[in-house]
Amino acid sequence: MTDKIKDGWIGVTNGKPTVGQASERSRTTLMQDIHSFTDMTGDRNPVHYDEALAKKTAFGKLIVQGGVTTGILNACVAEDLPGPGTVFLNTNLNFKKAVGVGEEITGRVEVASMRDDKPICTLNVSVRDADGDVCVEGTATTYTMPLDGL
């Protein structure tokens, strides 16, 4: 008698990913991103709004909130890899470099492992600036809901 492992990826829009598969998305940050994030969260830290003060800080410029910087990772997982139906179960992020207004950032997710019996992935994640410097890096665990047939 052989025990078959249930394929937990049946019905998942993009199918089962493979280890090493990656996705990237890029965008330029805007002052509007800061305003939108503040509207959602109430975060009115002066380093995001007071340019004269921000220039005197270690950052030397206005910076976007960390949630704006890491938000590009949401798009990577929900749109590309693993794809539609994906939500975060866990993130472990290390912020290495602040991102300013008007800077291009690139979010990257890469499959480190996945389960066969459930649509759960562990991803290596990062956000880099236009110079290629790491702004954020870490890991994430995702769950992908089957959407086919709903």
VENNORSUL-V123098 format. One line per field, one symbol per residue. psi: psi as a letter, one per 40 degrees, with the letter a starting at -180 (. if undefined). A space follows every 50 residues. Layout:
psi=???
This chain:
psi=hhhhhhheehehdeahiihehiiiiiihiidddddddddddehfhdeedg dddddeiddeihiiiddddedddddddddchdahehihdiihhhhdhihi heihihihhhhdiiideighihihiihiadeeihdhiaiihihhhhehe.
